[in-house]
Amino acid sequence: MKPWIYISGTFLTLIMAFPLKSLGQNEDDALRYAQTHISGTARSAAMGGAFGALGSDFSSLSINPAGLGLYRRSEFSFSPAITGNSIESNYLGGKYKDDKYQFHVSNLGMVMAGERDAKGDKWKGLGFGFGYNRLANFSNRYIIQGNNASSSLTDVYLAEAKSLDPSSFPTFGTDMAWNTYLIDTLKGEYFSAMPANISKIQRKSIEKSGGIGETVLSFAGNYNNQLFIGATVGFQKIRYWEESNYSEAPTTDTFAIKGFTVNNYLNTDGNGVNIKFGLIYMPIPFVRIGAAFHSPTYFNLHDNFSSGMTTSFNNGGGTFNAGSNSNGGDDKGSFDYSYYSPMRTVGSLAFIFGQTGLLSVDYELMDYRDARFRASGYSFMEQNNSIRDKYRATGNLRVGTEIRFNPFSLRLGYALYGSPFKDQSLMSSKQHISGGIGYRHDGLFIDLAYVRTMFQEKYYLYNSYFNPNPSINQITSGSIMLTIGTKF
């Protein structure tokens, strides 16, 4: 022990964003992989994603596959997109804003369809579709900083160390704090080098990227031009990357400790599969009623993660490093596991006003409490219980309209995605406002859409019982999508 380091502290519990026992596989990951965004083709996005009863658009294959049965001609479509995310944080009086932009493919698909002329056969058409729809984007970047004079992250390590011998300290967290002298012993008791009750700058920067994409294989039939039935096998791909940097430093140099930083890195990669069934019924020519069921998506995921710590002291006390500080280059841990996303049900209603326009509404139900982790040799009991305790069932409303001025169309949409949290103050409902224009002539179609998403969240740097001051993050994103396609 280095006696010049002794400074008292208070006890804290586990950090929320990256628990000491693991750098992944928690309820935050479960939520991230369960939520979807408005994407796909520009026409669908401009109408708020409300395509459950409309069909004849490649996005419907990931919403209600019965929509494939409404195609009369074959089609190819391609949709590049640019998404920008802006996050403004407010933590203990410190306000910061950061932006990040991402280019991605929102849709790429082929539909083979046609009408049948067989007399007496009520099956009027069959359709087959294959391609890709983007379901979620993870790309964002934000900075949280404030002056805290009541608590410190260092005390979380004291809470972990309190009943353990140093040889039993968890690798990602307390062991690094011990090896960098951030915590130490004096007269047989652990203490923290960072006082909890002094003025200190706490700062956390986080950068994320990746998304969820779905490759679809869909079939649908048209029965008597009144009932449309379809099914999709969806092959989903998750790519997620996150790097965070947390630091604390006293606002004056009168203390032994100069400051410390903790760097965390997580990379998740995996594949999943699900099945979707749907139908659309037309009781009268201008009304369409849709219903769809999405099975849970079963994922096999692989995590690589690492953590590094650097602690510096004044007056020649030195600088100490532990763990990995190489941007994840030397992975200190990896883990293979399974994840089951919640199932979804979608009810839809659309009104078609001849050649002049349409109005469409979708309502989607899902229960975030049904998300589950599984792994060989590990029960995930604590994490799955946290999912059940923290989340709730909710509904997502999508509304869209299209007005046609042939060969042009004007589109508007609105979507409200309910907060998944039982404590809805942790995250507000997400609002999506969208609009766009389209052009169709001689089999060629070009669509342009813009989607703006807005919501607010509370982000706790560590356990809210000890640090009840969250960062209030205002999150907005804007996506521009262009779809180019042809019917043949």
C-alpha positions as CSV (number, residue, x, y, z in Angstrom):
1,M,0.0,0.0,0.0
2,K,1.1,3.6,-0.7
3,P,0.2,5.6,2.5
4,W,0.2,9.0,0.6
5,I,-2.9,7.8,-1.3
6,Y,-5.3,7.5,1.7
7,I,-8.5,9.4,1.2
8,S,-11.9,8.2,2.4
9,G,-15.0,7.6,0.3
10,T,-18.5,6.2,0.3
11,F,-19.8,3.0,-1.1
12,L,-21.7,2.7,-4.4
13,T,-23.3,-0.2,-6.3
14,L,-22.6,-1.5,-9.8
15,I,-22.2,0.9,-12.7
16,M,-25.2,0.7,-15.0
17,A,-23.7,1.1,-18.5
18,F,-21.0,-1.6,-18.0
19,P,-21.5,-3.7,-15.0
20,L,-18.3,-4.9,-13.2
21,K,-19.1,-8.6,-13.9
22,S,-19.7,-8.1,-17.6
23,L,-19.3,-5.6,-20.4
24,G,-22.5,-6.8,-22.2
25,Q,-25.5,-9.1,-22.0
26,N,-27.7,-7.0,-19.8
27,E,-31.2,-5.5,-20.0
28,D,-29.9,-2.5,-22.0
29,D,-28.6,-4.9,-24.7
30,A,-32.0,-6.7,-24.7
31,L,-33.8,-3.4,-25.4
32,R,-31.4,-2.3,-28.1
33,Y,-31.9,-5.5,-30.1
34,A,-35.7,-5.5,-29.6
35,Q,-36.5,-2.0,-31.0
36,T,-36.9,-1.3,-34.7
37,H,-36.9,2.1,-36.5
38,I,-38.8,3.4,-39.5
39,S,-36.7,2.4,-42.6
40,G,-37.1,0.3,-45.7
41,T,-38.2,2.0,-48.9
42,A,-38.6,5.8,-49.1
43,R,-42.4,5.4,-49.9
44,S,-43.0,3.4,-46.7
45,A,-40.8,5.7,-44.6
46,A,-42.5,8.8,-45.8
47,M,-45.8,7.3,-44.7
48,G,-44.6,6.5,-41.2
49,G,-44.1,2.8,-41.9
50,A,-47.9,2.3,-42.0
51,F,-47.9,-0.4,-44.7
52,G,-49.5,-3.4,-42.8
53,A,-52.7,-3.3,-45.0
54,L,-51.4,-1.6,-48.1
55,G,-48.8,-4.0,-49.6
56,S,-47.3,-3.6,-53.1
57,D,-44.1,-2.2,-51.4
58,F,-41.0,-4.1,-50.5
59,S,-41.1,-2.8,-46.9
60,S,-44.3,-4.7,-46.3
61,L,-42.4,-8.0,-46.5
62,S,-41.0,-7.2,-43.1
63,I,-44.3,-5.8,-41.7
64,N,-47.1,-7.9,-43.2
65,P,-45.9,-10.4,-45.9
66,A,-49.5,-10.7,-47.3
67,G,-48.7,-7.3,-48.9
68,L,-46.6,-9.3,-51.5
69,G,-49.9,-10.8,-52.8
70,L,-51.1,-7.4,-54.0
71,Y,-48.3,-7.0,-56.5
72,R,-49.5,-7.3,-60.1
73,R,-46.1,-6.9,-61.7
74,S,-42.5,-7.8,-60.8
75,E,-40.3,-5.2,-59.3
76,F,-36.8,-4.2,-58.4
77,S,-36.0,-1.5,-55.8
78,F,-32.9,0.0,-54.2
79,S,-32.8,2.6,-51.4
80,P,-29.6,4.3,-50.1
81,A,-30.0,6.5,-47.1
82,I,-28.1,8.9,-44.8
83,T,-28.9,9.2,-41.1
84,G,-27.7,11.9,-38.8
85,N,-28.1,11.6,-35.0
86,S,-27.8,14.6,-32.6
87,I,-27.7,14.2,-28.8
88,E,-27.7,17.1,-26.3
89,S,-26.9,16.1,-22.7
90,N,-27.5,18.1,-19.5
91,Y,-25.7,16.7,-16.5
92,L,-25.3,18.7,-13.3
93,G,-25.4,21.9,-15.2
94,G,-23.0,20.8,-18.0
95,K,-24.6,20.9,-21.4
96,Y,-22.9,19.3,-24.5
97,K,-24.1,18.4,-28.0
98,D,-22.6,16.0,-30.5
99,D,-23.6,14.7,-33.9
100,K,-22.8,11.6,-36.0
101,Y,-23.8,10.7,-39.6
102,Q,-24.0,7.3,-41.3
103,F,-24.6,6.1,-44.8
104,H,-26.4,2.8,-45.2
105,V,-28.6,0.8,-47.5
106,S,-32.2,1.0,-46.3
107,N,-33.6,-1.4,-48.9
108,L,-32.6,-3.7,-51.7
109,G,-35.2,-6.1,-53.1
110,M,-36.6,-8.1,-56.0
111,V,-40.3,-9.2,-56.4
112,M,-41.5,-11.8,-58.9
113,A,-45.2,-11.5,-59.3
114,G,-48.0,-11.8,-61.9
115,E,-51.7,-12.5,-62.4
116,R,-53.0,-15.9,-63.4
117,D,-55.6,-16.3,-66.3
118,A,-56.8,-19.9,-65.4
119,K,-60.6,-19.9,-65.6
120,G,-62.4,-21.2,-62.6
121,D,-59.3,-20.9,-60.4
122,K,-59.8,-18.5,-57.6
123,W,-56.1,-18.1,-56.9
124,K,-55.5,-15.1,-59.0
125,G,-51.8,-14.6,-58.4
126,L,-48.7,-15.7,-56.6
127,G,-45.7,-13.7,-55.5
128,F,-42.1,-14.4,-54.4
129,G,-39.8,-11.8,-52.9
130,F,-36.2,-11.7,-51.9
131,G,-34.1,-8.9,-50.6
132,Y,-33.0,-6.7,-47.6
133,N,-34.7,-4.2,-45.3
134,R,-32.8,-2.2,-42.7
135,L,-34.6,-2.4,-39.3
136,A,-32.5,-0.4,-36.9
137,N,-29.5,2.0,-36.7
138,F,-27.2,2.2,-33.7
139,S,-25.0,5.0,-34.8
140,N,-24.6,7.9,-32.4
141,R,-22.1,9.8,-30.3
142,Y,-22.5,11.9,-27.2
143,I,-20.6,13.6,-24.4
144,I,-21.8,13.9,-20.8
145,Q,-19.9,16.2,-18.4
146,G,-20.7,17.8,-15.0
147,N,-19.3,18.8,-11.7
148,N,-20.2,16.3,-9.0
149,A,-19.3,17.0,-5.3
150,S,-21.4,14.2,-3.7
151,S,-20.3,10.8,-5.2
152,S,-17.6,9.1,-7.3
153,L,-17.5,6.1,-9.5
154,T,-14.4,4.9,-7.5
155,D,-16.7,3.9,-4.6
156,V,-18.4,1.3,-6.8
157,Y,-15.2,-0.6,-6.6
158,L,-15.2,-0.3,-2.9
159,A,-18.7,-1.8,-2.8
160,E,-17.5,-4.7,-4.9
161,A,-14.3,-5.2,-2.9
162,K,-15.9,-4.9,0.5
163,S,-16.5,-8.7,1.0
164,L,-13.8,-10.0,-1.3
165,D,-10.1,-10.9,-1.2
166,P,-8.0,-9.1,-3.9
167,S,-7.4,-12.5,-5.6
168,S,-11.2,-12.7,-6.2
169,F,-11.7,-9.2,-7.7
170,P,-13.6,-9.2,-11.0
171,T,-11.3,-8.7,-14.0
172,F,-13.3,-5.8,-15.5
173,G,-13.4,-3.2,-12.8
174,T,-12.3,-3.8,-9.3
175,D,-9.2,-5.7,-10.2
176,M,-8.1,-2.8,-12.4
177,A,-8.9,-0.3,-9.6
178,W,-6.7,-2.3,-7.2
179,N,-3.8,-2.7,-9.7
180,T,-3.8,1.1,-10.3
181,Y,-4.0,2.0,-6.6
182,L,-7.4,3.6,-7.2
183,I,-8.5,1.5,-4.2
184,D,-6.1,0.2,-1.6
185,T,-6.1,-0.9,2.1
186,L,-5.2,0.8,5.3
187,K,-5.3,-1.1,8.6
188,G,-7.1,-4.0,6.9
189,E,-9.9,-1.9,5.3
190,Y,-10.4,-0.8,1.7
191,F,-10.5,2.9,0.9
192,S,-10.9,5.0,-2.3
193,A,-8.2,7.4,-3.6
194,M,-10.9,9.7,-5.0
195,P,-12.9,11.5,-2.3
196,A,-16.7,11.3,-2.9
197,N,-17.4,14.7,-1.3
198,I,-15.0,16.9,-3.3
199,S,-15.7,18.9,-6.4
200,K,-14.7,16.8,-9.4
201,I,-15.3,16.8,-13.1
202,Q,-17.0,13.6,-14.3
203,R,-17.0,13.1,-18.0
204,K,-18.2,10.3,-20.2
205,S,-18.0,10.1,-24.0
206,I,-19.7,7.3,-25.9
207,E,-19.6,6.4,-29.6
208,K,-21.7,3.6,-31.2
209,S,-22.2,2.2,-34.6
210,G,-23.9,-0.6,-36.4
211,G,-27.5,-1.7,-36.9
212,I,-29.9,-4.6,-37.6
213,G,-30.7,-5.7,-41.1
214,E,-33.1,-8.3,-42.3
215,T,-32.8,-10.5,-45.4
216,V,-36.3,-11.7,-46.3
217,L,-37.5,-14.7,-48.3
218,S,-41.3,-14.2,-48.8
219,F,-44.2,-16.0,-50.5
220,A,-47.8,-14.8,-50.9
221,G,-51.0,-15.6,-52.7
222,N,-54.0,-13.7,-54.0
223,Y,-57.3,-15.5,-53.5
224,N,-60.1,-14.1,-55.6
225,N,-58.7,-10.6,-55.4
226,Q,-60.2,-10.3,-51.9
227,L,-58.0,-12.3,-49.5
228,F,-54.2,-12.1,-49.6
229,I,-52.0,-14.5,-47.5
230,G,-48.3,-14.4,-47.1
231,A,-45.3,-15.6,-45.1
232,T,-41.7,-14.4,-44.6
233,V,-38.7,-16.1,-43.3
234,G,-36.4,-13.3,-42.0
235,F,-32.7,-13.7,-41.5
236,Q,-31.5,-10.9,-39.3
237,K,-27.9,-9.7,-38.8
238,I,-26.8,-7.7,-35.8
239,R,-23.6,-5.6,-35.8
240,Y,-22.9,-3.4,-32.8
241,W,-19.8,-1.5,-31.8
242,E,-19.4,0.7,-28.7
243,E,-16.5,2.5,-27.2
244,S,-16.8,4.6,-24.0
245,N,-14.4,6.7,-22.0
246,Y,-15.2,7.7,-18.4
247,S,-13.0,10.0,-16.4
248,E,-12.9,11.9,-13.1
249,A,-10.5,14.6,-11.9
250,P,-10.6,17.0,-8.9
251,T,-11.2,20.6,-9.8
252,T,-8.1,21.6,-7.8
253,D,-4.6,20.0,-7.5
254,T,-4.6,19.9,-3.7
255,F,-5.3,16.2,-3.5
256,A,-3.0,13.2,-4.0
257,I,-4.9,11.9,-6.9
258,K,-4.7,13.7,-10.2
259,G,-7.5,11.7,-11.9
260,F,-8.4,8.4,-13.5
261,T,-9.9,7.2,-16.8
262,V,-11.8,4.0,-17.7
263,N,-12.1,2.8,-21.3
264,N,-14.6,0.2,-22.3
265,Y,-14.9,-1.5,-25.7
266,L,-17.7,-3.9,-26.9
267,N,-18.2,-5.5,-30.2
268,T,-21.3,-7.7,-30.8
269,D,-21.9,-9.7,-34.0
270,G,-24.5,-12.3,-34.7
271,N,-27.3,-13.8,-36.8
272,G,-31.0,-14.5,-36.1
273,V,-34.0,-16.0,-37.8
274,N,-37.8,-15.5,-37.5
275,I,-41.0,-16.2,-39.3
276,K,-43.8,-13.8,-40.1
277,F,-47.3,-14.6,-41.2
278,G,-49.9,-12.2,-42.4
279,L,-53.2,-11.7,-44.2
280,I,-55.0,-8.8,-45.9
281,Y,-58.8,-8.9,-46.5
282,M,-60.7,-6.5,-48.7
283,P,-64.4,-6.6,-47.7
284,I,-65.2,-3.8,-50.2
285,P,-62.8,-2.4,-52.9
286,F,-61.7,0.7,-51.0
287,V,-61.1,-0.9,-47.6
288,R,-58.2,-3.2,-46.6
289,I,-57.9,-4.9,-43.2
290,G,-54.5,-6.5,-42.3
291,A,-53.2,-8.7,-39.5
292,A,-49.7,-10.0,-39.0
293,F,-47.8,-12.1,-36.5
294,H,-44.0,-11.9,-36.0
295,S,-42.4,-14.8,-34.1
296,P,-39.6,-14.1,-31.7
297,T,-36.3,-13.7,-33.4
298,Y,-33.7,-16.3,-32.2
299,F,-30.2,-14.9,-32.3
300,N,-26.8,-16.5,-31.8
301,L,-24.5,-13.7,-30.7
302,H,-20.8,-13.3,-30.0
303,D,-19.3,-10.5,-27.9
304,N,-15.7,-9.3,-27.7
305,F,-15.0,-6.8,-24.9
306,S,-12.2,-5.2,-23.1
307,S,-11.6,-2.6,-20.4
308,G,-8.6,-0.5,-19.4
309,M,-7.9,1.9,-16.6
310,T,-5.3,4.6,-16.0
311,T,-4.8,6.4,-12.7
312,S,-2.5,9.3,-12.1
313,F,-1.2,10.9,-8.9
314,N,0.3,14.3,-8.1
315,N,3.7,15.1,-6.5
316,G,5.6,12.3,-8.2
317,G,3.0,9.6,-7.3
318,G,3.2,8.2,-10.8
319,T,0.8,6.9,-13.4
320,F,-0.5,3.3,-13.3
321,N,-2.3,1.3,-16.1
322,A,-4.3,-1.9,-16.0
323,G,-6.3,-3.9,-18.5
324,S,-6.4,-3.1,-22.2
325,N,-6.1,0.5,-23.5
326,S,-5.7,-0.5,-27.2
327,N,-9.2,0.3,-28.5
328,G,-10.2,-3.3,-28.1
329,G,-7.2,-4.6,-30.1
330,D,-6.3,-7.0,-27.3
331,D,-9.7,-8.5,-26.4
332,K,-9.7,-9.4,-22.7
333,G,-13.0,-11.3,-22.9
334,S,-15.4,-12.9,-25.3
335,F,-18.7,-14.7,-24.9
336,D,-21.1,-16.7,-27.0
337,Y,-24.8,-16.7,-26.1
338,S,-28.3,-16.6,-27.5
339,Y,-30.9,-13.9,-27.4
340,Y,-34.7,-14.1,-28.1
341,S,-36.5,-10.9,-29.1
342,P,-40.2,-10.4,-28.2
343,M,-42.8,-11.5,-30.7
344,R,-45.0,-8.8,-32.3
345,T,-48.6,-8.6,-33.6
346,V,-49.7,-6.0,-36.1
347,G,-53.3,-4.9,-36.9
348,S,-53.8,-2.6,-39.9
349,L,-56.6,-0.7,-41.7
350,A,-56.3,1.2,-45.0
351,F,-58.7,3.2,-47.1
352,I,-58.0,3.6,-50.8
353,F,-59.6,6.6,-52.5
354,G,-59.4,5.5,-56.1
355,Q,-56.5,7.1,-58.0
356,T,-56.5,10.2,-55.8
357,G,-54.9,8.9,-52.6
358,L,-55.1,6.7,-49.5
359,L,-55.0,6.6,-45.7
360,S,-53.3,3.8,-43.7
361,V,-53.0,3.0,-40.0
362,D,-50.9,0.3,-38.2
363,Y,-51.0,-0.6,-34.5
364,E,-48.2,-2.9,-33.3
365,L,-48.2,-4.7,-29.9
366,M,-45.1,-6.2,-28.2
367,D,-44.0,-7.0,-24.7
368,Y,-40.4,-6.1,-24.0
369,R,-40.6,-8.3,-20.8
370,D,-40.4,-11.4,-23.1
371,A,-36.9,-10.7,-24.2
372,R,-34.5,-13.4,-23.0
373,F,-30.8,-14.3,-22.9
374,R,-29.6,-17.9,-22.8
375,A,-26.1,-19.5,-22.7
376,S,-24.6,-22.9,-22.2
377,G,-23.3,-23.1,-18.6
378,Y,-24.8,-19.7,-17.5
379,S,-28.4,-19.1,-16.5
380,F,-28.7,-15.3,-17.1
381,M,-31.2,-15.4,-14.2
382,E,-30.2,-11.9,-12.9
383,Q,-30.3,-10.3,-16.3
384,N,-33.6,-11.9,-17.3
385,N,-35.2,-10.9,-14.0
386,S,-34.0,-7.3,-14.6
387,I,-35.7,-7.4,-18.0
388,R,-39.0,-8.5,-16.5
389,D,-38.7,-5.9,-13.7
390,K,-37.7,-2.9,-15.8
391,Y,-39.8,-3.2,-19.0
392,R,-43.4,-3.5,-20.0
393,A,-45.8,-4.2,-22.9
394,T,-46.4,-1.3,-25.2
395,G,-47.9,-0.4,-28.5
396,N,-46.6,1.4,-31.6
397,L,-48.9,3.5,-33.7
398,R,-48.2,4.4,-37.3
399,V,-50.3,6.6,-39.6
400,G,-49.6,7.5,-43.2
401,T,-51.3,9.2,-46.2
402,E,-50.6,9.6,-49.9
403,I,-52.1,12.2,-52.3
404,R,-51.6,11.5,-56.0
405,F,-51.1,14.1,-58.7
406,N,-50.1,11.7,-61.5
407,P,-47.3,11.1,-62.1
408,F,-46.4,12.6,-58.8
409,S,-47.4,11.8,-55.2
410,L,-47.2,13.7,-51.9
411,R,-46.8,11.6,-48.7
412,L,-47.0,12.4,-45.0
413,G,-46.6,10.1,-41.9
414,Y,-46.5,10.1,-38.2
415,A,-45.6,7.3,-35.7
416,L,-45.6,7.1,-31.9
417,Y,-43.6,4.3,-30.3
418,G,-44.5,3.8,-26.7
419,S,-41.8,3.9,-24.0
420,P,-40.7,0.3,-23.1
421,F,-40.0,1.2,-19.5
422,K,-42.3,0.7,-16.5
423,D,-40.9,3.9,-15.2
424,Q,-41.7,6.0,-18.3
425,S,-39.6,8.9,-17.0
426,L,-36.5,6.9,-18.0
427,M,-37.4,7.3,-21.7
428,S,-40.2,9.2,-23.4
429,S,-42.3,7.8,-26.2
430,K,-40.5,8.2,-29.6
431,Q,-42.2,10.5,-32.1
432,H,-41.5,10.0,-35.8
433,I,-42.6,12.7,-38.3
434,S,-42.1,12.0,-42.0
435,G,-42.8,13.2,-45.4
436,G,-41.8,12.7,-49.0
437,I,-42.6,12.8,-52.7
438,G,-42.7,10.2,-55.4
439,Y,-42.7,9.9,-59.2
440,R,-44.1,7.0,-61.3
441,H,-44.1,6.7,-65.1
442,D,-43.8,3.8,-67.5
443,G,-42.7,1.3,-64.8
444,L,-40.0,3.7,-63.4
445,F,-40.4,5.0,-59.8
446,I,-38.3,7.4,-57.8
447,D,-39.2,8.2,-54.2
448,L,-37.6,10.6,-51.7
449,A,-38.4,10.6,-47.9
450,Y,-37.3,12.4,-44.8
451,V,-37.9,11.0,-41.3
452,R,-37.3,13.0,-38.1
453,T,-37.2,11.1,-34.8
454,M,-37.4,12.8,-31.3
455,F,-37.3,11.5,-27.8
456,Q,-35.8,12.1,-24.3
457,E,-34.0,9.7,-22.0
458,K,-32.4,9.7,-18.6
459,Y,-28.9,8.3,-18.5
460,Y,-27.3,7.4,-15.1
461,L,-23.5,7.3,-15.0
462,Y,-23.8,4.8,-12.2
463,N,-26.5,3.6,-9.8
464,S,-29.2,6.1,-9.2
465,Y,-29.6,5.3,-5.6
466,F,-26.2,6.8,-4.8
467,N,-26.1,9.3,-7.7
468,P,-29.7,10.5,-8.3
469,N,-28.7,13.1,-10.9
470,P,-29.0,11.6,-14.4
471,S,-28.0,13.2,-17.6
472,I,-31.1,14.3,-19.4
473,N,-30.4,13.5,-23.1
474,Q,-32.5,15.1,-25.9
475,I,-32.1,12.8,-28.9
476,T,-33.1,13.7,-32.4
477,S,-32.3,12.0,-35.7
478,G,-33.0,12.7,-39.3
479,S,-32.9,10.2,-42.2
480,I,-33.0,11.0,-45.9
481,M,-33.9,8.0,-48.1
482,L,-34.0,7.7,-51.9
483,T,-35.6,4.7,-53.6
484,I,-35.1,4.0,-57.3
485,G,-37.0,1.1,-58.8
486,T,-38.6,-0.4,-61.8
487,K,-41.6,-2.6,-62.5
488,F,-41.5,-5.1,-65.3
